[in-house]
Amino acid sequence: MKKILIVFSLLFSLYSCKNNDKKEIKPESKKEISDLSIYNLPSKWTTQDGKNIELKDFKGNVLVMVMIYTSCKAACPRLVADMRDIESKLDKNTKRNVKLILVSIDPKTDTPERLKTFAIENHMNQEPWTFLRSTEENTREFAAVLAVNYKKISPIDFSHSNIISVFNEEGELVFQQEGLGVNNEKTIETINQEAGKI
């Protein structure tokens, strides 16, 4: 009798494990990643919290991205202000589907610790904000995708494009805002529209 009970309980626990496995399988994404998606880039990135990620980890969100460096005293503070202004105007219902991402063009200086300090100082160390850094090679490749040009002009200064890019949930570029302090109505409209589809 004991043997039968042991066998029965073993079978029951195996059956339960199998059922649990089935429940944990997540459905595949509805769409294939297109050739135009940044999620095809194999580059590895590190967040301000020291977490290692790939761009495809953001899949399923609308991404609003800008390239800056933390020691910048000219254009970057304005770009950060522009990103904060965009965030303040986002539709509350769709904002949960949006990630605001600042990518460093100076990975040598902008360590995760430095990015974290910058994020805290600017009250951007919570959702939906993320700061990223990678190798110089990956940063150059990503800048090329965004059509962002940058060049080191002194040990602590870069000249760079001032572009805010919007990507849909599949990682495809859908809109770019160029310049500092420009009218962002079209940017907001695009983000809300794309985020509303999710």
C-alpha positions in Angstrom: 0.0 0.0 0.0 2.8 2.4 0.9 4.5 1.6 -2.5 1.3 2.4 -4.3 0.9 5.7 -2.5 4.6 6.7 -3.2 4.2 5.8 -6.9 0.9 7.7 -7.1 2.4 10.8 -5.4 5.4 10.7 -7.8 3.1 10.5 -10.8 1.0 13.3 -9.5 4.0 15.6 -8.9 5.3 14.8 -12.4 2.0 15.6 -13.9 1.8 18.9 -11.9 5.3 19.9 -13.1 4.3 19.2 -16.7 1.2 21.3 -16.4 3.2 24.1 -14.8 5.7 24.0 -17.7 2.8 24.4 -20.2 1.5 27.4 -18.3 4.9 29.2 -18.5 5.2 29.0 -22.3 4.7 32.5 -23.6 3.0 33.0 -27.0 5.3 34.1 -29.8 5.3 37.7 -30.9 2.7 38.5 -33.5 5.1 39.9 -36.1 8.5 38.9 -37.4 11.2 41.5 -36.9 11.6 43.4 -40.2 15.0 44.2 -41.8 14.5 47.8 -40.8 14.3 47.0 -37.0 17.1 48.0 -34.6 16.3 44.7 -32.8 18.5 43.0 -35.5 21.5 44.7 -34.0 23.5 42.2 -32.0 25.2 44.8 -29.8 25.2 44.5 -26.0 24.5 47.5 -23.8 24.7 48.4 -20.1 22.1 50.4 -18.2 22.7 53.0 -15.5 22.0 50.1 -13.0 24.8 48.0 -14.4 22.3 45.6 -16.1 23.5 44.1 -19.4 20.8 44.1 -22.1 20.3 44.0 -25.9 18.1 46.4 -27.8 15.6 43.7 -28.5 14.8 43.6 -24.7 12.8 46.7 -25.4 10.6 45.0 -28.0 6.9 45.7 -27.6 7.5 49.3 -26.5 7.6 52.6 -28.3 11.2 53.9 -27.9 12.1 57.6 -27.8 15.9 57.8 -28.1 18.5 60.5 -28.0 22.3 60.4 -27.9 24.1 62.6 -25.3 27.1 62.6 -23.0 26.9 63.5 -19.3 29.8 66.0 -19.2 28.3 68.1 -22.1 27.6 71.7 -21.0 26.0 73.0 -24.3 23.5 71.0 -26.3 22.9 68.0 -24.1 21.2 69.8 -21.2 18.8 71.2 -23.8 18.2 67.7 -25.3 17.5 66.4 -21.8 15.0 69.2 -21.2 13.4 68.4 -24.6 13.1 64.7 -23.6 11.5 65.7 -20.2 9.1 68.0 -22.1 8.1 65.2 -24.3 7.5 62.9 -21.3 5.3 65.6 -19.6 3.0 65.7 -22.7 2.5 62.0 -23.3 -0.9 60.5 -23.0 -1.3 59.0 -19.5 -3.1 55.9 -21.0 -0.3 55.0 -23.4 2.7 56.2 -21.4 3.2 52.7 -19.9 4.1 51.5 -23.4 6.8 54.1 -23.9 10.5 53.9 -23.0 12.6 57.1 -23.0 16.2 56.2 -23.6 19.4 58.3 -23.4 22.4 56.7 -25.1 25.9 57.9 -24.3 28.3 58.8 -27.1 31.1 58.9 -24.5 31.2 55.3 -23.1 34.8 55.8 -21.8 33.6 58.6 -19.4 30.0 57.5 -19.0 30.4 54.5 -16.8 27.1 52.9 -15.4 27.9 54.7 -12.1 28.3 58.1 -13.8 25.1 57.5 -15.7 23.3 56.5 -12.5 24.5 59.7 -10.8 23.3 61.8 -13.8 20.0 60.0 -13.8 19.4 60.7 -10.1 20.5 64.4 -10.4 18.0 64.9 -13.3 15.2 63.0 -11.6 15.3 60.4 -14.4 16.2 57.3 -12.5 12.8 55.6 -12.7 10.3 54.4 -15.4 10.1 55.2 -18.3 13.8 56.4 -18.3 16.8 54.3 -19.2 20.4 55.3 -19.8 22.6 53.1 -22.0 26.3 52.8 -22.8 28.3 50.3 -24.9 31.6 49.9 -26.6 32.8 52.7 -28.9 32.2 50.4 -31.9 28.6 49.6 -31.0 27.9 53.3 -30.2 29.2 54.3 -33.6 27.1 51.7 -35.3 24.0 52.8 -33.5 24.7 56.4 -34.2 24.9 55.6 -37.9 21.4 53.9 -37.7 20.0 57.1 -36.2 21.9 59.4 -38.6 23.6 61.0 -35.6 27.0 62.4 -36.3 29.5 63.0 -33.5 33.1 63.8 -33.2 35.5 64.3 -30.3 36.8 67.9 -30.5 38.7 68.0 -27.1 39.4 65.5 -24.4 36.1 66.3 -22.8 34.0 67.7 -25.6 32.1 66.3 -28.6 30.3 68.0 -31.5 27.1 66.0 -32.3 23.7 66.0 -34.0 20.7 67.0 -32.0 18.2 64.4 -33.0 15.4 62.7 -31.0 14.2 59.4 -32.7 11.0 57.6 -32.3 10.7 53.8 -32.9 7.6 51.7 -33.1 7.0 48.5 -31.0 8.9 46.5 -33.7 12.0 48.7 -33.5 11.4 50.5 -36.8 12.3 54.2 -37.0 9.0 56.2 -37.5 9.9 59.8 -36.8 12.8 62.1 -36.0 12.8 65.5 -34.3 15.9 67.6 -35.2 17.1 70.7 -33.3 17.0 72.1 -29.8 13.9 73.4 -28.2 11.9 72.9 -31.4 8.1 72.4 -31.6 7.4 68.8 -30.5 3.7 68.5 -31.4 4.4 66.0 -34.2 6.7 64.0 -32.0 4.1 63.7 -29.2 1.4 62.8 -31.7 3.6 60.1 -33.3 4.5 58.6 -29.9 0.9 58.6 -28.6 -0.3 57.1 -31.9 2.3 54.3 -31.9 1.9 53.5 -28.2 -1.9 53.4 -28.6 -1.5 50.5 -31.0 0.1 48.3 -28.4 
